């Protein structure tokens, strides 16, 4: 993650998720994107925040929220994103989708 963060954003530190969206190139239609998730960080921080699988699901939700063009660059955007991500996590938990994330 540090290498990707340095290469893409010039930041020399680890982060939880990096999202890159790409505009379509004709004749393509629709956006494309990549979400890089720091699994090691989720495993490290997870026990303090409801478990590693839940932390990983949060990173995935956060990355997908960015792909949908949401921004957390200001306090209002951060609150909106966090509320949406928490709603998605509750729905995913009810559907049994979080715990299987770390099964091999």
Secondary structure, 3 states (H helix, E strand, C coil): CHHHHHHHHCCCCCCCEEEEEECCCCCCCCCEEEEEECHHHHHHHHCCCCCHHHHHHHHHHHHHHHHCCCCCCCHHHHHHHHHHHHHHHHHHHHCCCCHHHHCC
